Amino acid sequence: MQDALQATQVRKDFSRFIDTVIHDKPQAVKRNHDVFWSLYQTMVTEAFFG
């Protein structure tokens, strides 16, 4: 996954990361060869339950 953010980038500017997830789009983060997604609950709820 080439678009995943590095964990060090996320830690440096955590507030901006959270704002992007809440107001813009989900974000993928790469840490120690693992990738995880950060999702905003409201987006997921609306996507699955209308």
Summary of the structure (lengths in Angstrom):
residues: 50
radius of gyration: 11.7
end to end distance: 29.0
largest distance: 35.5
contacts: 102
relative contact order: 0.20
helix: 50%
strand: 24%
